[in-house]
C-alpha cells in the first residue's frame, strides 16, 4: 500500500529483496494527507500569544482515585497516570484537529518503506532529558525493548509486531516490523514516552517505586503527597519549548492534581476553591450539585465541550473465565436485567444515550444487517459464525422500562436462565443440576456507582441470583481486576479515532490469559483475532471502517458486556480564571487543556471579592 502525505520526500532505497519507495516526512498520518506542512508554525487551535504562568489545579485525570507509584509503565502498583502525560516527550505528538496525524517532537522526521517492513526516526539534535543528558537512539531502543518484555500487558500487545529496534547512530533509530504489522503501529511507536536508559541503572524498571522519575517533557514532578495529590511544574530550559507542536502549549507554570476517594468530598473541595477545574462524570452532581454560592454568583462556569472522538467502550463487562458466564444464555439474561431507561430517567436525569456498539458514535459502528464489503468480509468466516450474524441486525440491547423491575425483561431473563439449566427452587434461589447456587460478585472502588448498580443487583436477586455489588478500597480493586478476581466489572475503555493494534490488548486471544491485561472478559476467539488483524492492515479509511464494523458486529453477537451510556460531550466545571482558545480541537479534550492559560486579571478579581484565597 502507498500512504499519501503532503510535503514528503520520496526516495528510492535498497531493501531486501527488492527496491522499494521510502517516504520521509515531518509528520505521519495513517490515511490521507497531513493538514500541516513542514513549515507550519503552530497548530490552528493554539494561541501563540497565550500568557505563561499560574497553576492549573484539577481533580485526577482518570484511573483509580489513589496512587502509590510513580512508575507508569508496569502492572505493579497504582501509578499516577498524570506522570506519563506531563514529564515524558515522545518521538512525535498527535494533532488534536486531525483524526490520525502526528508531527515530529523528539523525531525531526519519520521514514518508512511502502511495505512497512520498518520505520526509522531521525532525531533532533539538542533533544535532552531533564538532567541535561541527550536523548539518543539507544534510549528509544531501551524503551521499546523494556515495554515489550517487562511493561504492562497493554504495551506488550501493542508492540507484539516489533521484531527488533536498532540504534544506527546517536540520532537515528530503526525498528523492524513483522509482515502485516500495519500502518497504525508506526503511530503507536511514535507516541511512546521515551525513557532514559541511564535512569534505570539504579532504579528497577519492573518494580513499583516512588522515586522522582526522570523525563524530558515540559514538566517535572515537584511535590508528591501520595495518595492525595501530585504537582508538576515547568522544567527549566525545556529543550522543545519553541517547536511548532509546542507553540501556545504548556502555558501553566504548574499542574496540580487532587485525588478524592469520596467524590462528594471532591465536589465540596471544588466548591470551596481548593482546586479549579473539574471534569464531572456524575449526571446527578452536574444537575444538582452546582448550586453552591460561587456558582450562583457566576464565579464558576459549567461547560459542555463537544467530544469528537468515538464514545468510550463503557459498560459492565462479563468475566468469561467464570464457567457460569461462559454460557451465552446466562450473559443475555444478565443483559435483560439491566434497566437502562429507568436508570437514565431516575438517576441520570435523562441526559444519556444508550451505548449499543463498541465503536459508538462513529462510522465504524455496525448497523442493520451486513451488506456490501462488510458482508463479503464476514462471508470468509461464515462457518465459524452463528447464522443470525447474516440475517439479523447488529445486536441492540433492550432499554428496559419506566419501573425499576421491568416484568417483560425479567421474564425473558428467567426463561434464558431456565434454558441454561439454572432453575429456581422453592426457596427462590437458582441452582444448576449439581445443586450449585448462582453467585455473582460485582466489585468496584467507586461509591458513586452504588446508586446505579444496587438496583441492578436487586433485579438479579429477583431472578434468584445471589448477586452483590461491593465497594472496596481502590488498591484492593486494582489487585482484583489485575488478577481477574471478579464476575462483573464496570469499566470504560477509550476508543481511538483510528483503531489498530491496541485492539489486541482489549479483545485478542493473546491477552486473554495475561494477568493485568485489558481483555477483562477473557475473550479468545479466532474470528475476532482475524478481524482485528484486518483492522491492523487496513490500507484506507473505507477498508478500516469495513473491518471495524465486522468486528463490532461479531463482538456484539457474543454478549460479552452490558453496553453502558454516553453523552457525546465533556461536562467541565471551571472557576472563571482560565483562558480557552477560540478554536477548539475535537479529538482530545484532556490534552487540549495544555493549550489553556491562566487569566491573571480574572483571578485577582476573584481574590479581591473574597471568592478565592490568595495562593489557592
C-alpha positions, -999 to +999 in steps of 0.1 A: +000+000+000+010+036-006+001+062+020-003+097+009+014+126+026+019+162+019+053+178+017+072+145+018+103+134+002+102+100-016+134+082-021+144+050-037+162+029-012+177-006-014+158-031+007+158-068+006+147-084-015+139-056-039+139-018-044+111+000-026+097+035-022+107+051+010+088+081+025+105+106+047+083+132+063+079+157+091+046+141+100+027+109+097-010+102+090-024+067+088-047+077+060-047+107+038-028+140+036-014+159+065-031+192+074+001+209+084+031+213+061+067+211+071+069+248+077+039+252+099+044+274+129+017+262+153-015+242+154-046+261+144-062+256+178-032+270+197-029+306+208+007+316+202+002+347+223-012+329+253+003+343+286+025+320+307+023+313+344-002+303+370-014+269+381-040+246+367-054+227+397-078+199+390-091+165+400-072+135+389-074+128+352-086+092+353-080+058+368-084+048+404-088+077+429-055+069+446-018+062+437+012+045+453+036+045+425+053+069+400+062+041+376+035+044+350+046+016+327+042-017+345+014-037+360+026-034+397+011-007+419-014+021+413+005+046+393-004+083+390-014+085+353-005+121+351+032+112+352+032+098+317+012+128+305+035+156+317+071+146+321+079+125+291+083+135+255+076+112+226+091+109+192+060+126+177+029+143+190-007+140+179-026+168+163-059+171+180-078+185+150-069+155+127-082+120+134-049+102+129-020+126+123+013+131+143+041+156+139+077+155+150+088+162+186+119+143+195+120+130+160+126+155+133+115+131+106+099+097+102+109+073+075+093+041+062+091+020+031+060+012+011+058-023+025+061-010+061+088-035+069+104-010+091+101+025+105+130+048+112+131+081+132+157+107+126+160+125+160+166+162+167+200+174+178+195+191+211+168+169+225+177+162+261+164+148+294+159+170+325+194+162+338+209+176+306+218+142+291+210+139+254+181+117+242+197+092+220+186+064+196+197+040+223+171+054+247+144+046+221+157+011+218+158+007+255+122+020+258+108-004+232+127-034+245+116-028+281+080-021+273+078-051+250+093-075+275+086-061+310+060-034+305+023-035+312+004-061+291-010-033+271+024-024+258+034-060+252+004-065+230+008-031+213+044-039+204+039-075+195+048-069+158+081-051+166+109-076+156+139-055+165+149-020+174+184-008+165+203+024+171+220+031+137+236+062+151+232+085+181+203+102+164+188+075+141+168+045+153+153+018+130+125-005+141+119-036+120+083-048+119+066-081+113+048-086+079+013-072+081+020-051+111+000-023+096+005+015+094-012+021+128+018+006+146+040+034+133+019+059+151+017+038+182+055+037+183+058+074+176+036+082+207+056+061+232+070+080+261+108+078+256+125+067+288+161+075+299+182+043+299+207+057+324+180+065+350+173+027+352+209+019+361+199+024+397+160+022+396+144-011+387+121-009+357+099-037+367+091-026+403+067-001+418+085+029+433+081+065+444+114+079+431+110+111+412+111+099+376+135+114+350+119+126+318+124+151+290+090+168+288+078+202+297+072+194+334+089+178+363+074+163+394+079+188+422+056+176+450+041+143+459+016+137+487+006+101+480-022+091+477-038+126+478-020+149+455+008+154+429+022+185+414+042+191+382+060+224+375+077+236+343+111+222+336+137+250+334+151+255+299+127+229+284+145+219+252+114+218+229+095+248+242+097+266+208+090+238+184+058+243+163+040+215+181+045+233+214+038+269+205+009+281+225+011+250+247+023+243+282+012+277+293+007+269+330+037+272+354+023+242+373-003+214+372-017+202+405-039+171+407-061+163+437-072+127+444-105+120+462-118+085+471-151+101+480-164+121+451-188+140+472-159+153+492-142+161+459-171+183+448-172+201+481-135+209+478-140+223+443-169+244+455-146+258+482-120+267+456-094+242+467-089+232+431-102+250+399-111+226+371-133+195+373-145+171+347-178+159+360-186+123+355-218+121+376-250+133+360-267+138+393-239+161+405-240+180+372-278+185+375-280+193+413-245+198+428-235+231+413-258+254+433-231+265+458-225+302+463-196+306+439-216+290+411-247+311+419-226+343+417-211+333+384-176+326+397-178+291+385-189+281+350-204+249+337-194+240+301-204+212+278-175+207+255-182+186+224-163+154+221-154+145+185-139+112+195-157+078+195-177+073+227-158+052+253-164+015+252-181+018+286-203-008+302-204-038+325-180-065+313-186-102+320-156-123+331-159-154+308-132-171+329-161-179+353-177-211+340-211-197+349-206-169+324-194-190+296-230-198+287-242-171+263-277-175+275-267-165+310-250-134+297-281-125+277-302-129+308-279-106+328-282-081+299-320-082+301-319-075+339-303-040+334-330-014+331-314+015+311-345+036+306-354+037+343-317+043+353-314+071+327-346+088+338-343+083+375-306+085+382-291+102+351-317+130+347-324+117+312-290+130+299-275+099+284-279+078+252-276+040+254-243+026+241-251-002+216-217-005+200-181-010+209-174+019+185-203+041+193-209+074+175-186+066+146-189+054+110-172+022+123-204+012+142-222-018+128-258-011+118-286-032+104-278-065+085-243-068+069-241-056+033-215-050+007-179-051+017-187-059+053-209-089+042-181-101+019-156-100+048-179-119+071-186-145+045-150-156+049-158-168+084-194-180+078-188-215+091-174-201+123-202-176+130-238-180+141-262-178+112-281-149+127-250-127+121-260-127+084-298-124+088-304-102+118-295-066+126-265-059+147-274-066+184-290-037+202-297-043+239-330-039+255-336-005+270-359-016+298-390+004+310-403+030+334-403+008+365-371-004+381-382-040+375-395-044+340-416-075+341-412-084+305-374-082+306-372-102+338-395-128+323-372-131+293-341-133+315-357-160+336-365-181+305-329-178+293-316-189+327-340-218+328-328-229+294-292-227+306-300-251+334-302-226+362-336-233+378-354-215+406-360-237+437-387-235+463-365-211+482-363-187+453-326-195+446-313-205+412-293-237+411-278-259+384-282-297+381-253-302+406-271-281+432-247-252+429-262-217+436-256-190+410-234-163+427-220-133+410-196-107+425-195-072+412-167-052+430-157-016+423-139+012+441-164+039+433-191+045+458-209+067+432-218+036+413-239+022+441-269+042+430-267+026+396-258-010+402-275-018+435-309-015+417-294-038+390-282-064+415-317-062+431-331-072+398-306-101+397-317-112+432-353-111+420-343-137+394-329-159+421-292-149+416-270-142+447-255-110+432-236-085+452-223-050+443-195-042+468-174-011+471-138-019+481-108+003+485-090+013+453-058-006+459-077-039+465-099-033+435-068-028+413-053-060+425-085-079+420-090-066+385-054-074+375-060-110+388-094-111+371-110-118+405-145-106+397-176-117+377-187-083+365-167-051+361-179-016+353-151-002+331-147+023+303-120+020+276-111+049+253-116+041+216-091+055+191-103+075+161-082+051+140-082+018+158-053-006+152-031-030+171-043-018+205-074-038+198-054-070+205-050-058+241-088-055+246-102-084+226-073-105+213-067-141+224-031-134+233-042-110+260-069-133+275-047-150+300-022-123+306-025-110+342-035-074+343-044-072+306-072-050+293-090-081+280-113-081+310-137-107+296-110-133+288-123-134+252-104-157+230-119-162+196-102-169+163-127-149+142-122-119+165-085-123+162-087-125+124-109-094+122-085-074+144-057-082+120-078-070+091-082-037+110-045-035+117-035-039+080-063-017+065-049+005+037-077+030+036-103+046+058-130+027+039-112-006+044-108+002+081-144+011+086-155-022+069-132-043+091-142-025+123-179-028+115-175-065+111-155-068+143-182-047+161-209-069+148-192-101+159-183-087+194-219-076+199-232-111+190-211-126+218-228-106+245-196-100+265-209-068+282-239-047+291-234-017+270-234+015+291-242+051+283-227+081+265-231+118+263-210+129+233-195+158+253-174+166+283-191+181+314-165+206+326-168+230+355-142+257+360-135+286+382-135+316+359-097+321+359-087+304+327-084+314+291-095+289+264-086+291+227-115+302+204-109+273+180-114+240+197-098+208+187-123+179+187-102+148+193-086+150+227-101+173+254-077+162+281-046+172+261-064+203+248-062+217+284-025+220+277-034+249+254-054+268+280-038+296+301-041+313+334-061+345+334-044+366+360-068+395+358-099+373+365-080+355+393-071+387+410-107+399+407-120+368+424-094+371+451-104+408+457-141+396+460-131+370+486-142+342+464-107+327+463-078+329+487-045+343+475-023+315+466-050+289+460 
